[in-house]
Amino acid sequence: MRPLLIIVFFKLLTLASLVQGQQVSFTRTDIKEAEQRLASLGYWTGPVDGVFDPATQSALIAFQKFTGRSVTGLLTAEELNAIRTSSLPQPREGGYEHVEVDLDRQVLLLVSEDDKVRIVPVSTGSGKSFLDEGQTSIAYTPRGRFIVYEKHSGWEYGPLGSLFYANYISGGVAIHGSKNVPEQPESHGCIRIPLYAAREVSKLLPVGTIVLVYDKVSFVSAKSWALNPKLKQASIE
C-alpha cells in the first residue's frame, strides 16, 4: 500500500473510532433523557426507550435542522446540552390545525389548534433535472397553500420510486414515507419523511388537511381557509 493511502486509511479509521466513541459513550439513561426531552419539544422520536435507533437519530436530525445546528445525527455532549436548554419550537402560522413544510430547514411540522407541533425531517425537490417518460422535468417542490386531496395506504410503486402511505397535495407531489430521507433536498418533488413515522403521520392527515409549503420568500397564509371551509373546498374543486 502506498504511503499516502496508508495515511488516509488510518485517518479514516481514527475518525470512525471517534464517531463511534461519541455515540457509545452515553449511557442508556443519557439517551433516554435526550429522547424524552426531544419528544417533549415535539420532535418525533419513536419509542422513548434509551436506545439510539434510527427513529431517535431522525428526531435529533430534525432538532439540528430546526435550530440551525450542524446536521450530524450524532448525540454528543454538546448536542445533549443544546437539547436540554432548547425552547419550544413555534410554527410559522398558528391558531388552526395544519401542516407546514419548511423547505429552508427541511422539516415538516404538524401543527395543532393550540400551536403545539410535532416535527420530522424531510427531503424535498432537489432542483435538478430528471427524465420521466421521455420528458425532462425539474425536481421541484411547489410552494404555496395546499389541501390533502388523495391518500394511499401501504406501498405505491412508480417509475420514479416507491411511496409509503402517500398523501397527495398537488398533482403527483405527495407527503410520503421513504427508505431514503437524506439531510438535503434529493427528491423528484415529493416531500419524503422517515419510514418509521409515515403510517402515523398519514393518520393525522385526513383528506382536507391544510398544508403550507414555504421557503424564506414564499410564505402564503391559509387562515382564510381555516376560518371559511367553503374557500378551502373551492380550492380543490
C-alpha positions, 0 to 999 in steps of 0.5 A: 500500500502506498504511503499516502493511502496508508495515511488516509486509511488510518485517518479514516479509521481514527475518525470512525473510532471517534464517531463511534466513541461519541455515540457509545459513550452515553449511557442508556439513561443519557439517551433516554433523557435526550429522547424524552426531552426531544419528544417533549419539544415535539420532535418525533422520536419513536419509542422513548426507550434509551436506545439510539435507533434510527427513529431517535437519530431522525428526531435529533436530525430534525432538532439540528435542522430546526435550530440551525445546528450542524446536521450530524445525527450524532448525540454528543455532549454538546448536542445533549446540552443544546437539547436540554436548554432548547425552547419550544419550537413555534410554527410559522402560522398558528391558531388552526390545525395544519401542516407546514413544510419548511423547505429552508430547514427541511422539516415538516411540522404538524401543527395543532389548534393550540400551536403545539407541533410535532416535527420530522425531517424531510427531503424535498425537490432537489432542483435538478433535472430528471427524465420521466417518460421521455420528458425532462422535468425539474425536481421541484417542490411547489410552494404555496397553500395546499389541501390533502386531496388523495391518500394511499395506504401501504406501498405505491410503486412508480417509475420514479420510486416507491411511496409509503402511505402517500398523501397527495397535495398537488398533482403527483407531489405527495407527503410520503414515507421513504427508505431514503430521507437524506439531510438535503433536498434529493427528491423528484418533488415529493416531500419524503419523511422517515419510514418509521413515522409515515403510517402515523403521520398519514393518520393525522392527515385526513383528506382536507388537511391544510398544508403550507409549503414555504421557503424564506420568500414564499410564505402564503397564509391559509387562515382564510381557509381555516376560518371559511371551509367553503374557500378551502373546498373551492380550492380543490374543486 
